[in-house]
Amino acid sequence: MTPAKGTAARVGVFGLLGSGNLGNDGSLEAVLGYLRDRHPEAAVDALCGGPEAVTARYGIPATRLHWYRGEYRTASRLGAVAGKGLGKLVDVLRTASWVRRHDVVIVPGMGVLEATLPLRPWGFPYALFLLCASGRLSGTKVALVGVGAAPIGNRATRTLVRWSARLAAYRSYRDAPSRDAMRAMGVDTTRDEVHPDLAFSLPAPPAGGPSDPPGPVCVGVMAFHGSDDDRARAEEIHRRYLDGTTRFVRTLAEEGRPVRLITGDDVDATVVSAILDAVDSPLVTVAEPASLADVMKEMAAADSVVATRYHNLICALKAGTPTLALSYAAKSDALMARMGLDAYCHPAREVDADRLLEQFRELEENAAELRRILTRRNQDAVRALDHQFTALTAALFPATDHAPAPRETP
């Protein structure tokens, strides 16, 4: 469905937004910025995980993604199992009804076509399939914009993801491995483009620089338990990650370096608590970011960053701070390569504190050159995303004026 020329487009945004994950919300913020800039007349609302938070922060109407409120809690009792089952049926009607009220629905970024973290097929993959199927049946254009994808082992999850992608009217990816993964799943990606992650379009804080004596190190932590295929080894993987990260933080503190612990999702608080319990030092402090902008400010104020979560890495790179990735998926490796820092990746599944310290010292030795590289790569990312938004307008709003609205002078 295409909005008639001269009429306001009805645009929906969809995803696990407002649920405590700063990366997801940063992707939403980037798309809302695009809509305000190029389609200020559009009427925007959301179908999302945390509607109250989305409305309070972004000022748009929002509806709860799932009818059953306990959707993402483990169902062990008969009543909970029945509630989840009934919710799947009710959500078919709720999703279809919501989609029909829109000309366009945008899924803003996020790893919606991957299972690099534990995931059940009848959770979000099912919700995404309902969205894309409803869009195809009602004539509403569903756009998967700058999304992440990866090979999926679970057959049911893979089938739902493949059909969601096939039914979408528009697809673009945040890295080449994502497009390759969808092609391997049988999706025709001939017309699909690859662009930097949407978060690179967000405003960046003023770039910092190395301090003398050496200044703070930001350590972005994650409640990491491996991927969806690692469920049998989840606790072992988490223990190795936590032990290695804790040893790294302890060594920095013993050397007199201030360490700032950063999270990217509410669930990461348990890792912060474990590190603070194990490292008794006033040099180790905790940031409490409420947005990706807050994370970027913390990263910009640091001499260097070691981080796990994908959008924590993006914030550090966007801020121009030398960054070492505790990489848990191909998306992290691809991101670091795109930004010219592919030599500074360390496996999150096998954190070796001694090797991590060696890489960290090498990172700091080369900090000046790495900052110059990041400046250039960030400029490239902004230009590439401008192209992404132009292509998105052409695909979703062909009857509207494509010119961006005039920007206010700061």
N, C-alpha and C positions, 0 to 999 in steps of 0.2 A: 504494500500500500504506500503510495507517495502523496504527501500533503499537496493540496492544490496551491498554485501560485497565489501569494497574497494572504494565505491563511497560516496561522501558527501551527507548527509541527507539534504533534504529541509524542514526546520522547520518554521512553522508560529506560531505567538502568537496573541491572539485575546482577545479583551475586551475594556472596557472604560478606556483605558490607556492614559496617557498624557493629561487628561482632568481636572486636578486640584485636584484629590483625591490622597493624599500621600500614603494611604494604598494600593490602586490598583497598583500604581507605585512600591511600595515596593515588592509586590508579583511578578511583572514582573522582578524586579532586582534579586530576589531570583532565579527565573527560568533561567534567563540569566547566573547567576553565575553557576548554575548546568550544563548548556550546555557548558559553557567555560571550566569547570573542567572535565567533562566526555565525552563530544562530541565536542571538539574544532574544528573539521573539518566541523561541520554543518553550512549550509548557512541559516541565520535567518532573517526574516522580519516580519512585523506586519500589522494587520488590526485593527484599533483602533480609539478611539475618538479624540485624539490629535496627529496626525501623525507628525506634525512639532516638537512638544516638545519631542516626543519619539526619533526621529532621532537625534535631537540636543543633547539630554542627553545620549542616549545609543548607538548612532552610527550605528543603523540598519535602512534599508529602511522601510518606513511605508506608508500605504494607509488609506485614510479616511474611517471610518466604514460605514457611510451613504452617499448616493448620495445627498440627500436633506440636505443642511447645517443647516436649521432651525429645525432639527428633535426634539430637546429637548426644543424648545420654544413652548408656547401655541399657537395653530393655531386658531385665531378668525376671520380672513378675508377669503373670498372665495379663493383667490389666494394661501394663505398659506395652506388651507385645501387641495386644489387640488395638491399643491406641495408635501405635505406629502403623499397623496394617490399615486401619480405617483412614488414617491421615494420608496414606499414599493414594487412596481413591478420591478423597476430598480434594487433594491438591491437583488432580487432573482438571477438575472443574474450576477451581480457584485460579490456576495458572492460565487456563484458556480464556477465562473471563477477563483477567487483567491484560493479557496480551492483546486481545481484540480492541481494547480501548486506545491503542497506540498506533501511530504510523510507523514508528521505528523503535526497536529495543536494542540497547547497547550493553554488551557484557564487557566491562572495562578492564582489560588486562587480566592479571591473576593467572595462576596455573590451573585453569579450569579443564584442560585436556591432558592432565598428567596425574600420576599417582606416586610422586616422589616422596610423599608422606603417607602414613596409614590412612586408608580410605575405604569406605564400604560402598558397593555399587548402588544400593538403594537410598543412599544419602544424597550428596550433591550431584553425582553423575545422573541420577534419575531426575532430579529437579531440572538440570540443564537440558536433558532430553525432552522433558515436558515443554519447556520454553521453546526450543527450536521446532518441535513438532507442531505446537500451537501456532507459531509464526507462519509455518508453511501452510497450514490449513486455513488460517484466517487472512492470509495475504499481508501480514505485518512483517516488515523486514527485520530480521534478527542479525545483528553484527557482532562477531567475536573479534574484538579490536585489541591487537597487541598481546594476544594470549600466549601462555606457555603450554607446551605439549611434550610428552615423553613416551617411550615404549611402555606398555602396560601388560603385566603378566596375567592378571585376573581376567578370565574370558568375559564375564558379565559386564565388568567395568569397561573393558575394551570395546565391547559391542555398543554400549550406551554412548561412549565418547565418540566412536566412529560415526554413528548415526546422527549425533548432535552436530558434529562438524559438517556432515553431508547436507543436513537440512538448513543450515544457516545460510543467509543470503550473502553474507560478506565475512571473509576471514583474513586476518593478518596476524603475524607472529612476532614475538619479541626476540627471537634468535633463529638461526638457520637449523639447528638440531630439532627445534619444535616443528618446523615445516617438514623436515625429513621424516620425523616420527609419524606425522599424519599421512604422509605419502606411503610409508611402509604399512600403515593400517588400511590402505585402500581408498584414501580420500584423494580426489583430483585436486592437486595444489597448483595447477598450471598458472592460474591467475592470482594466487595468494602471494602477498608481499611480506618481506621481513623488514622490520624497523626496530630501533632501540626501544627499550621498555618505556612505557608512557610516563613513568616517574621522572625521566630525564627532562620532561617539559616543565616541571615545577620550578619555581624560583629558587635560586641557590643563594646561600648566605655569602657574605664577603669571604674570599679565600684567605685562609690563615697561612702560617709558615712555621718553620722549625724555631724552637725557642732555645735559649741558652741561659741556664743549664737545660738539659733535655726535659721537655714538658710531658703532659699527660698522654697516655695511651688509651684509646677506646677499645674495649673488648666487647663485641656483640655476641651475646650468648643465645642459646636456643634449647628448648626441651626436645632434643634430638634423639629419636629412637630408631632411625633407619627409615627405609621406604616401606611401601605397602607389601612388598615381597619379603621383607625382613622381619615379619611379625614373630617368628620363632626365636629370633636372636635379638629382639628389641631391647631387653634389659641389659644384655651383654654389651651391645653397641652403645647404649646410653652410658653405662658405667665407664667404658673406655673414653668416651667423649668427655665426660665430666671430670674424670681423673686427670686426663692430659691437659684440659683447659685450666683446671685448678692449679696444677703444677706450674704452668706457664705464668699465671697471675701471681702466684706466690713468689716466683723468682724475680719478676719485675718489681714487686713491692720490696723484696729484700735488697734489691739494687737501688732503692730510693726513688723509683719511678711512680708517679701517681697513676692509678688505674681507674678508669671510669667504666663501669659495667652498664651495658645497654641491652634492652630487650626490643622485640618487634611484635610480640603477641603476649596477651595476658598469661598464657600458659607457661611462659618462660620464667615466671617469678620463682618457681621451685628451684631452677638452676642457680639463680642469683642467691637465693637463701643458702643453698648448699655451699657455694663458693665463699660466701661471707662467714659461714660457720667454720670452714676449713682454713681460711686465711684471716687471721686476727691482726689487721693492720689498719691504721687510720688513713693510709694512702689509698685504700680501696674503697671507692664510693659508688653509689648507684644513681643513675639518671632515671627520671620518670617522664619520658616523652609521651605526649598526647597525640602527636602527629608526625608525619615524615619530616615536616619542617623543623620540629623540635630535634629529631634525630640528626638532621643535617647540621644544625647549629652545634650540637655536641661534637660531631665529627670534624667540623671546620675548626673547632677550638683545640683539637688534638694534634700532636706531632705525627701520629700514625694510628692506624686502625687494624685490628684483627677481628674478623666478624664471620658469622655463619649464615644467618638468615639472608636470603637473596636481596631483599629490599634494604637491609642494613648495608650490604655491600654497595648497592646503588647510591644510597645516601652518602657514603664515604667517598665514592668515586666522583659523584656529582659535586661534592664539596671540594674536590681537588686534593684530597689528603692521601698520601701513600697508604696502600691497603693490601693486606694479606688475607686471602679467603680460606676459611675452613670449609672446603667444598664438599657438599653432600649430593650433588647431582650435576649432570652435564650442563644445565643452565648456568650454574656458577662458573664453570670453566669457560663456557662460551662468553659470558659477560666479561670476565677478566681478560680474555684474549681480545675482545672487541676494544677494550680500553687500554690495551698495550701492557697489561700486567700479568700475562699468562704464566710467567716464571714464579709468581707468588701465590701458588695454590698448595694447600695441604689437605689431605683427606680427613674429613670429619669422622669417618668410621674408624680410623686408626690414628688418633692423635698421638704423636710421639713428641713429648714436650721438648726433648733435647734438639731434635731436628727442627721443630717449630721455632725454637729460640735462634737457631742458626739462620733460618730464613728471615726471621724478624730483624736480626742484626744486619743482614744483607739489604733488606728493605730500607732500613734507616740510613745505611751508608750511601744508597743511591737515591735518597729522597729528593734532592734538588732536580735531578733529571726526570724522575717520575712525576713530579708536579708539573713540569713543562709538558710532558706527554699527556697528562690528564687534561690540561688546559685545551690542547688541540683536539683531543678526542671528544671532549664535552661540546665544543663548538660544532663538530661534525654531527653529534647526536641531536642537537637542537635543530640543525638544518634538515636532518632526515625525518624528524618528527613533524616539522612543518609540511613536508611532502606527505606524510601519513595523514595528517588532518585534511589536506587538500583532496587527497584520494577518497577519504571518508565522506566528505561533503558531496563529491561527484557521485558516489555510489548510493548514498542514502537520501540526499536532499537535492535531486537534480532540478526540481522546479523552483528552487529558491535562489536568491542572490548569493553567489559564492564568495563575495568579497568580505574579508574580516571587518568587524566593527572597529571604528577608530579607537585607539588606545588613549587612556588618560595620561597626561604628562605627569610624572612623579613630582 
